[in-house]
Amino acid sequence: MGENGGVDVEVFGELIGARGQELLAQVREYDPADELATATRLRRDHPAPLVSAALEQARLRGRAAAKFAPDDAARMYFTPNGVEQATRASVAAHRAGRFRAAGVSRVADLCGGIGGDAVALARAGISVLAVDRDPLTCAVARANAEALGLADRIEVRCADVADVPTAGFDAVFVDPARRTGRGRTFDPEAYSPPLSWAVTAARTVPVAAVKVAPGIPHEAVPADAEAEWVSDRGDVKEAALWFGTAPGGVTATLLPSGAALSGTGRLPDPPVRAPGRYLYEPDGAVIRAHLVAAVAEQLGGGLIDPTIAYVTADEARPTPYATAYEITDVLPFNLKRLKALLRERAVGTLTVKKRGSAVEPEEVRRRVKVQGPKAATVFLTRVAGAPSMLIGQPADTA
C-alpha cells in the first residue's frame, strides 16, 4: 500500500482501460451502504484489486464534487490525498485568470498533484508542465488531462521538482505539501519543498505564485511578494505569494464575485467607537489580509473594540467586502436576558456568531431554546473590552 492508498500504478492502468471503464460505469451510483454486497458481486467477473479500485474511485468522485464541477468530478480520477489537497476549482480558475491577464503562456506547475491547477491553467489557454514525484499521482494527472480533453496543453513529468529547470517558462506555480507524517504543519520551512526553496524558484521567472497556508504570518511574506488571500462564498480557502505583480502589496479576493481589495503598507487603525445602527462583518480574506481598516474607511465606520474585527457605522452602505447587519440591541452578556428578549419577540430562528467570546454558539442555542415565527442574529463579542451581545438581522444595503 502506497501513500495514496491501496491502488498502485499497474491497477490504475487497468482502471482507465476498457475493463476498468466498464466497472466504473457499473459503480457510478452504487450505494456505499451496500459496498460489501456490491464488491462480492463484481468480484465474480473481475479481479479483486480492480473492483476495489473502482469502488474507491466512486467514493472519491463523490467527495470531489465539493471542489470540482459535478461533470468534471464524474470524469476525473483521484487519490485520497489528491482530493484532500487539490485546489478548489473556483480558486484555481481565479489564479489561472491572473496568470493569463499577466500575459503568461507557459507555466511550470511544480508539485502539480492530480492536476487540478493544471486543468484550470490549460482551460485559460496556457501550456502547462505539471511535475510531481509520485508515480501514481502523475498517472492520475495524465488521465485527468485526457479525460477533460486537455492533453495537448498539459505535459505531466514524474520527477523531483528540484531537478526541473524553469528556464524558458513565463511563470512558475508551486504548491508545496503542507503535511508531514504527524499531520498538517504550520511551519513554512517544514513544507515539502520548503517555502524558501519555492520562493527561490519563483524568482527565476517573470511571474510566479506560491500557494501557502492562509494562516501564514505577514512577517513571513517576502518583501518582493504580493500576498493574496482568497475566500469562496465567505470561507477562506487559501493564500498565495505572487512575484512580479505588486511587491509589498496585500490583496483580499472574494469568490465567486471576484471582488478584490488591495493595499500597500499599513493603514492607521480604525477609530474605536460605540456601536452604531449597523454592524459589518468583514469577509475572512479581508481579515487575513489585514485590510479591515480599508473597509472601515470605505464605510465611514470604526471598530466596536480595538481587538475585534467588527466594523460599526451609522449608515448602511453597500460593500462586497463585509456583510451588513442592522442592530436593534446592544446588551451586556447575559444568557437569561437574551432568552427572555428572544421569547418576547417570538424569535424561533436564531443565528449565533462569535468573535472574541469564549461561549460556543451551540451552548447558546441549547440554553436559549427559541421558538416562534421570527428570525434574529446575535453576536457574542466585546464592546470596548466588555463581554456583550448585539442583536439584529441582515441589512439591505442595495
N, C-alpha and C positions, 0 to 999 in steps of 0.2 A: 504494500500500500504506500503510495507516494504522498507528497504534501497536499495534493489536490483530491485525496480520497482514494477509492478503490479502483478507479479506472486508469489503465495505462495507455500508452500511445497506440499500441497494437489493437487493443479493444476499441479505442476511439476510432481508429481507421476503419474497423468493421462497422462501427455505428454510422459513419457517414456514407457507407456504401449502400448498395441496393437492399441487402437483407436488413441492415440497421434501419433504413428508412421505412421499411415495411413494419418493423417493430414499433418505431416511433409513432407511426400513424395509428397503430392499434392502442397505444397507451396515452394518446393525446388527451383524452378526457377521462382517464380511469379514476376511480375513487380511491384515494390513499388509504381509506379505512379497509379496503379490500385488497391491499397490496399483496399479502401473502397468497391469497387465492389467485390473484392475477399472475403473480410470479410463477406459481406452481403450474398453472395452465399453459403459460407461454414457454416454460422450460421443456414441455413435451416436444416442441418443434424447434427450439432454438437453444444455443449454448447458454449455460447459466451466466457467465460473465457478460455476455451481450444483453441478456434480459435485464440484469442488474444495472447496466449502463443506461439502457433505455428508460427504465423506471426512474433512475436518478436524474436524467435529463428532463423528464416530465416534471419532476418536483422542482428542479432548478428553474425551468422556464416559468413555472408559476410564480416563483419568488422574484424572478427578473422582471415580471410585468410591472412591479412597483417602480422600476428605474428606467425601463425602456418602453417604447411604444408597444402596445399589445401585439401588433402584426410583426414587429421586429423580434420581440421576445419569443414568439411562436416559431420563428425560423432559425434563430441563433442557437449557439451551443455555449455551454457554461461549465465552469468548475465551481465547487463550493466557495473557494477563495475568490474566484473571479466575480461571482455575483456580489459578494460582500464588498469587494474593493473597487469594483467598476464605478466610474463616474456616472452620475445620473445623466440621462440623455439630454435633458434640457440644459444642464450646465455645460456638458461637452459641446453642444451646439453653440452656446454663447461664446465659449472660448475659441472655437473654430472660426466664428464670425469675427472675433477680434484679430485673429491671425490673418484672415482674408482681408480685412479692412486695412491691415498694415502692409498689404502688398505681397504677402508670403505665398509662394507657390510650391515649396518643397520643405517638409518638416521631418526631422528625426524625432520619432516618438520613442523615447527611452523609458524602459520599464513599461512596455505597452500593454501587458496583461492580455486579456481576452479580446482586446481590440475596440473597446467602446469609444475611446477618444479617436482612434484611427478612423473609425466609421464616420464620426462627425466631421473630422477634417476632410476626408475623402468626399463626403457629400457637399462640402463647401468648395469643392473644386481643387483641393490641394493634394499633391502627391505625398505619400507617407511611407517612410521606412519605420516599421514597428519592430522594436527589439525587446526580447525577453530571454532569460536564460533557462527557463523551464521548458523542456521539450513538449509536454502535454499542452501547456498554456499556448505555446507557439502553434501547435496543431489546431487548437481551438480557434485562435485568431485567424489562421488561414481559412478555416472552414466558415467562419463568420463573414470574411471578405467575399468568399464565393457565394454564400447563401444570400447575401444582400446585393449581389451584382457589382461589387466594388473591387474585385481582384485586380483590375487593370490600374487602380490607383494606390493599392496597398501592397507593399512588399514586406513580408514577415521574415525576420532574421533571428535565429536562435543563437544568442551569443551573450557574453557579459558586456554590459553597456560601456564599461571602461575600455573595451577593446574596439569600440566602434568610432572611427574618425567622423567628425562633424563637418569637416571642410566640404564646401560645395552646397551645403544646405542653407536656406534662407532663415530657418528658425529651428529651435530645439524645444521640445516639451519633455519635462522629466516628472514622473510621478513615482517618487520613492515609496517603497513599502514602509508603512508606519507601525508595523507589528514585529515583535520579537517572539522568541519561544515562550515568553512569560506574558504575552498579550500586547495590547496597544502601548506604544511608547510616546512620551511627550517630549523627549529629548531629541532635538533635530539632528544631533550627531549620531544618534542611535538608529536613524532611518537607514534603509538599505536601497541605494547607496546613501552615505551621509549627506546632509544638506550642503556642507562645504564643497563636496565633490560636485553636486548638482549645480551649485552657483557658479563654480569654475567652468563647467560645461556650458552653462547658459551664456557666459560672457564670450564664448568663441564665435557667436553668430550675431547677426544684426538684431534679431528679435527672439525672445525666449520667454517661456513660462515654466515655473517650478511649482508643482502642487504641494501645499503644506497643510498641516492641521489648522483648523480655524482658531485654535487657542494659542497660536504662535505669539510670543511676546513681541510687542512693537520694537523693543530694543534689539531683537534678533533679526530684524529686517535690514538687509544691506542698504547702505546709503544710496547706492545707484539703482535701487529697485523701486518699482511701484507695487504696493501691497493691495490686493483686491480681495474683498470678502464677498461671497455670493450666497444669497438666500433664494429659496424656491418656495413660493407660497408661504412665506413667513418663517421657514425653517432654514437656519444657516447650514449650508451643505459643505462648503469648503473655502479655503483661501488659496491664493496663488501669488507668487512673486513674479512680476513682469520686468523684463530687462529690455531696454531700447524703446520704452514707451514714455513714461513720466517719472523720471528719477526723483525719489524722495516723496512721491505722492501716495495718497491713500484713496481707495475707491470702495464704495458700497454699491453693489449691483443687485437689484431686486428682480427676480424672475417670477412669473412669465412676462411682466411688462417690459423688462429691460431698462427700467429707470436706473440711472447711475448718478450717484452723488460723489463728487471728488473734492479733495482738499490737499493743501500742502502746508507744512508747518503745523503749529498747534494754535487753534483759536483760543481766545480767553474763555475761561469757564463761564457758563451762563449764570446770570444772577439767580439767587435763591429767593423765592417769594412765596407768599401764601397761595394756596390752591385757588385758581380761578374757576370759571364756569366749565372750562374744557380741560381734559387730560389727554395727552398724546402719548401713545406707547410706541417708541421708535422700533423700527424693524431690527432684528438681531444683527444683520450685516452692518447697519449704521452704528450700532453699539460697539461691535467688534472693531470697526474702523476708527473708533473714537471721533465720530462725526455728529454726536448728539448736539454739540454746541452749534453746528451749522444748521441743524434742523430747528433748534430753539430760535436762532436768529431769523430764519425764514418765517417762523410763526409769530415772532414778536413776543416770545414767551420766556419762561425761566424754569428752574428746577424746583420741585417741592422739597428736595433735600439735597445737600451737596454730594452725597454718595449714591443717589438713586437716579436711574436713567428714565424718569418720567418727566415729561415737559408739561407745564401748565400754561394756559393762556386764557384771555377773556373773550376772544373772538374765535369763531370756527373758520379755519382756513384750509383749503384743500392741499394735501401733500401726499405724494406716493410713498414717502419715507417713514410715515408713522400712522397708526390707527387712532382715530379721534373718538373720545367718549364725552358725553355731556354728564357732568357730575351734579347730583342733587344733594348729596350729604357728605360731609367730612367730619368723622367722629373718632374719638379715642378708641383704640382696640378694645372690644368687649363683645364676646360672642353672644351673651344673653341679650344684650341690647340689639345686636344685629338680628337675632332670631325674632324678637318682638317686632322690630321695624318691618321685616320682610313679611311677617304674618299679617301685620296691619295693612300692608299694601298688596296682599294677595299674590305674592311672588311665588311661583311654582317652578320656574326655570331659572337656576342660578349659575352664572359663570363666575368662577373664583380665580383670580390672578394674584400672583405674589411677586414681590421684588423687595428684598431687604427684610423679610419676615421669616421667622423660624417655623411658623404654623403652616402645615400642609393643607392644600385645598381639599383633599379627601376628608380630613378631620373636620373642616368647617362644614362641608356638606352633610357629614354624618351627624354632627351635633345640632345643626340648624333645622334640618328636616323640613324644607319648604314645601308648600303646596298651594296651588292657586293657578289662575289663568295667565298671570303676568310674568315678565322676564326682567332680570336685572343682572348687572355685573358688579362684583365687589372686588376692590383692590386692597390687598393686605400689604402695607408698606410702611414707610416712615415719612412723617412730615416734620421738617426741621428737627430731626432726631427722635421724635416721639412715635411709638407704635400707633398706627392709625388705620382706619377703614374709610375708603372712598367708595361711594355707591353711585351708580349711574347706568347708562346704556349707550350703545354705539350711537355716534352723532352723524348726521348727514352734513357733509362739508362740500357737497357738489355746488 
